[in-house]
Amino acid sequence: MDLIDVIKGRRSIRAYKPDLVPKETILKVLDAANWAPSGMNLQQWYFIVATDQVKREVADVYGRLTEEKIPRKEERTKEQEKFLKWAKTLGGAPVVIGLLTDYEDEPRRRKMHLQSVAAAFQNLLLAAYAEGLGTCWMTGPLRGEEELRSILKVPEDKELVCITPLGFPVEDEVVIPPRQDPGLNQKIKWVGFC
Ligand SMILES: Cc1cc2nc3c(=O)[nH]c(=O)nc-3n(C[C@H](O)[C@H](O)[C@H](O)COP(=O)(O)O)c2cc1C
């Protein structure tokens, strides 16, 4: 697949088939993440790959936090109900991946660390899509960060940055969200070009 097609074709997937993802495929995707550029070539990203009970516990946290934020059952819109279903099950994905970085207090180094791991995560998302898999970059569940750290057994010296479910998408439910850009040119300032 052409790289630009992969970049433009990837979507956040919120409904997954229950089919298991082969471990070799997960490794291939993580290997792509591991090839990202990193500040000072530190490559200080780490991945927690979980399934079954641990995945369900992560989904329980996100489901509960989502339910707390939306109206009572009788007052919910269809969209809110659908979002809650996604949150409570992580869309039925068989795998969840947590992205970690080394803890860093110094603001400039922290910024560098976060950019490095974000590059790795985007590689992961794109590689997964190229393998026919779905993902959804998620920071919402971090509202329950302490609980998630405990469920995923995140070491003390690591920061949990985000998570993604991983699995085969239910193709009929892939949503292509509208672009927010009013026109790419309005986001670019050309300097020194005619
Ligand atoms: C940093 C970040 C955090 C996100 N957190 C969540 C989240 O907590 N829950 C969720 O359902 N989607 C989350 N998303 C997915 C975005 O909603 C999604 O990328 C956006 O709507 C565009 O859709 P697309 O990924 O299909 O292009 C997140 C994306 C990013 C980059």
The ligand as an SDF file (V2000), in Angstrom:
LIG
                    3D

 31 33  0  0  0  0  0  0  0  0999 V2000
   -4.2440   12.3890   21.3740 C   0  0  0  0  0  0  0  0  0  0  0  0
   -5.5390   11.7240   20.9570 C   0  0  0  0  0  0  0  0  0  0  0  0
   -6.4340   11.3110   21.9210 C   0  0  0  0  0  0  0  0  0  0  0  0
   -7.6320   10.6570   21.5650 C   0  0  0  0  0  0  0  0  0  0  0  0
   -8.4570   10.1700   22.5660 N   0  0  0  0  0  0  0  0  0  0  0  0
   -9.5790    9.5060   22.2150 C   0  0  0  0  0  0  0  0  0  0  0  0
  -10.4070    8.9190   23.2160 C   0  0  0  0  0  0  0  0  0  0  0  0
  -10.1260    8.9920   24.4070 O   0  0  0  0  0  0  0  0  0  0  0  0
  -11.5340    8.2670   22.8410 N   0  0  0  0  0  0  0  0  0  0  0  0
  -11.8590    8.1220   21.5170 C   0  0  0  0  0  0  0  0  0  0  0  0
  -12.8910    7.5000   21.2340 O   0  0  0  0  0  0  0  0  0  0  0  0
  -11.0950    8.6420   20.5230 N   0  0  0  0  0  0  0  0  0  0  0  0
   -9.9550    9.3270   20.8370 C   0  0  0  0  0  0  0  0  0  0  0  0
   -9.1350    9.8330   19.8510 N   0  0  0  0  0  0  0  0  0  0  0  0
   -9.4750    9.6140   18.4370 C   0  0  0  0  0  0  0  0  0  0  0  0
   -9.9730   10.9050   17.7730 C   0  0  0  0  0  0  0  0  0  0  0  0
  -11.2970   11.1360   18.1940 O   0  0  0  0  0  0  0  0  0  0  0  0
   -9.8830   10.7310   16.2340 C   0  0  0  0  0  0  0  0  0  0  0  0
   -8.5220   10.5950   15.8690 O   0  0  0  0  0  0  0  0  0  0  0  0
  -10.4960   11.9000   15.4700 C   0  0  0  0  0  0  0  0  0  0  0  0
  -11.8880   11.9670   15.7040 O   0  0  0  0  0  0  0  0  0  0  0  0
  -10.2740   11.7790   13.9580 C   0  0  0  0  0  0  0  0  0  0  0  0
  -10.7600   10.5510   13.4780 O   0  0  0  0  0  0  0  0  0  0  0  0
   -9.7930    9.5360   12.6910 P   0  0  0  0  0  0  0  0  0  0  0  0
   -8.7460    9.0600   13.6670 O   0  0  0  0  0  0  0  0  0  0  0  0
  -10.6970    8.4340   12.2280 O   0  0  0  0  0  0  0  0  0  0  0  0
   -9.1520   10.2830   11.5700 O   0  0  0  0  0  0  0  0  0  0  0  0
   -7.9450   10.4620   20.1870 C   0  0  0  0  0  0  0  0  0  0  0  0
   -7.0090   10.8770   19.2150 C   0  0  0  0  0  0  0  0  0  0  0  0
   -5.8190   11.4750   19.5910 C   0  0  0  0  0  0  0  0  0  0  0  0
   -4.8130   11.8530   18.5260 C   0  0  0  0  0  0  0  0  0  0  0  0
  1  2  1  0
  2  3  1  0
  2 30  2  0
  3  4  2  0
  4  5  1  0
  4 28  1  0
  5  6  2  0
  6  7  1  0
  6 13  1  0
  7  8  2  0
  7  9  1  0
  9 10  1  0
 10 11  2  0
 10 12  1  0
 12 13  2  0
 13 14  1  0
 14 15  1  0
 14 28  1  0
 15 16  1  0
 16 17  1  0
 16 18  1  0
 18 19  1  0
 18 20  1  0
 20 21  1  0
 20 22  1  0
 22 23  1  0
 23 24  1  0
 24 25  2  0
 24 26  1  0
 24 27  1  0
 28 29  2  0
 29 30  1  0
 30 31  1  0
M  END
$$$$
